[in-house]
């Protein structure tokens, strides 16, 4: 993989980080990276260790966790706010990554990290694949 490829892949990853709530798909991300969809998917996985879709869903679930901790939105509102279009798929993916349902996560107290610096809290609360 060339340095130019890595720069283009980073551009697509930055797009996901910025526009996670928008309807992003592999062809759109591949266009941002100036690559064909197949080459983009293979290269993204080689560079970042997960597929573009998996990375996008991790960002969405990460943001959903923050919104659910606030407690002022319903699970359905959070689902649509982070760019998911199916409550069932959102709940399934959330449970897979976090280990509990969105409703259970929202109901649990989250003040245990109040004294932790934000940079550490971000690492601690990031969803990880099993």
SULSULCOR-V94999 format. One record per residue. N is the residue number from 0. SS is DSSP state (H for helix, E for strand, - for the rest). PSI is psi in radians with two decimals (none if undefined). OMEGA is omega in radians with two decimals (none if undefined). Layout:
BEGIN
n: {N N}
ss: {SS SS}
psi: {PSI PSI}
omega: {OMEGA OMEGA}
END
This chain:
BEGIN
n: {0 1 2 3 4 5 6 7 8 9 10 11 12 13 14 15 16 17 18 19 20 21 22 23 24 25 26 27 28 29 30 31 32 33 34 35 36 37 38 39 40 41 42 43 44 45 46 47 48 49 50 51 52 53 54 55 56 57 58 59 60 61 62 63 64 65 66 67 68 69 70 71 72 73 74 75 76 77 78 79 80 81 82 83 84 85 86 87 88 89 90 91 92 93 94 95 96 97 98 99 100 101 102 103 104 105 106 107 108 109 110 111 112 113 114 115 116 117 118 119 120 121 122 123 124 125 126 127 128 129}
ss: {- - H H H H H H H H H H H H H H H H - - - - - - - H H H H H H H - - - - H H H H H H H H H H H H - - - H H H H H H H H H H H H H H H H H H H - - - - H H H H H H H - - - - - H H H H H H H H H H H H - - - H H H H H H - - - H H H - - - - H H H H H H H H - - - - -}
psi: {2.36 2.90 -0.66 -0.71 -0.76 -0.67 -0.75 -0.66 -0.67 -0.64 -0.75 -0.69 -0.69 -0.63 -0.76 -0.79 -0.65 -0.72 0.56 -0.50 -0.14 2.78 1.55 2.45 3.01 -0.77 -0.69 -0.74 -0.66 -0.66 -0.70 -0.54 0.00 0.79 2.84 2.68 -0.74 -0.83 -0.69 -0.86 -0.81 -0.75 -0.69 -0.80 -0.71 -0.66 -0.68 -0.06 0.07 2.84 2.79 -0.72 -0.74 -0.74 -0.75 -0.81 -0.60 -0.74 -0.76 -0.74 -0.66 -0.79 -0.65 -0.69 -0.75 -0.76 -0.67 -0.61 -0.59 -0.70 0.01 -0.06 2.58 2.91 -0.70 -0.77 -0.70 -0.75 -0.87 -0.53 -0.51 0.06 0.06 2.56 -0.15 2.10 -0.65 -0.82 -0.69 -0.84 -0.72 -0.84 -0.70 -0.85 -0.69 -0.75 -0.62 -0.51 0.00 2.80 2.77 -0.67 -0.77 -0.69 -0.74 -0.65 -0.43 2.58 2.48 0.45 0.00 -0.34 0.22 -0.58 0.03 2.35 2.59 -0.67 -0.61 -0.72 -0.67 -0.77 -0.68 -0.58 -0.01 2.27 2.47 2.57 2.43 none}
omega: {-3.10 3.08 3.09 3.10 3.14 3.10 3.14 3.10 3.10 3.09 3.12 3.11 3.08 3.08 3.10 -3.13 -3.08 -2.98 -3.07 -3.09 3.12 3.10 3.14 3.04 -3.07 3.12 3.12 3.12 3.12 3.08 3.12 -3.14 -3.13 -3.14 3.01 -3.11 -3.14 3.13 3.12 -3.12 3.13 -3.11 3.13 3.14 3.12 -3.08 -2.98 3.05 3.07 -3.11 3.09 3.14 3.12 3.11 3.11 -3.13 3.08 3.09 -3.13 -3.14 3.08 3.12 3.11 3.11 3.13 3.14 3.12 3.09 3.09 3.04 -3.09 3.12 3.05 3.11 3.12 3.11 3.11 3.13 -3.11 3.14 -3.13 3.04 3.09 -3.10 -3.13 3.13 3.13 3.12 3.10 -3.11 3.12 -3.13 3.11 -3.13 3.13 -3.07 -3.02 3.14 3.05 -3.10 3.09 3.13 3.13 3.12 -3.13 -3.09 -3.11 3.08 -3.11 -3.13 -3.12 -3.13 -3.06 -3.10 -3.12 3.09 -3.07 -3.11 3.10 3.13 3.13 3.12 -3.08 -3.07 3.14 3.10 3.12 3.10 3.12 none}
END
